[in-house]
Amino acid sequence: MKKKNIVILIVCLIVFYLSSNVYPCTTFCIKDNKNIIFGRNFDFSTGFGYVIINKRNVTKTALVFPPEKPITWTSKYGSITFNQMGRELPYGGINEAGLVIEQMWLDKTKYPESDNRYGLSELQWIQYQLDNSITINDVIASDT
């Protein structure tokens, strides 16, 4: 019995030690017959942010680094976004069609190499989708 308790203690200490270096996020969605409640947070400090109202029919250009070519678009839908870095760089938001997109964070994320498509950063991708998409199928179809 004493040996089992020592093993459990060691496992717990290892888990607590490893989890102190991890920065997870939490997302939830609760739905009933009339409502959908969505929430998310980063489980680490991000500093102050901005709630920004984005209007429709605004022409925008992506901020990219050469040799990428920036994409330009005109917003079809208005949105409310939650931004840490400034306008057009949301961590998430909702558009007037009801589409919600939120960024979740994973330090080990690997992005594909650039190809011949126009460039768009991961934060501006969120704004682009809120500006142009109504459904998840629209978002998926835009990856061409």
LINBEL-V806721 format. One record per helix or strand of 2 or more residues. SS is the DSSP state (h for helix, s for strand). FROM is the first residue (numbers start at 1). TO is the last residue. Records with the same first field share a line. If there is no record, write none. Layout:
SS->FROM-TO ; FROM-TO
//
This chain:
h->2-19 ; 122-132 ; 136-141
s->25-31 ; 36-42 ; 50-54 ; 59-61 ; 72-74 ; 79-83 ; 90-95 ; 100-102
//
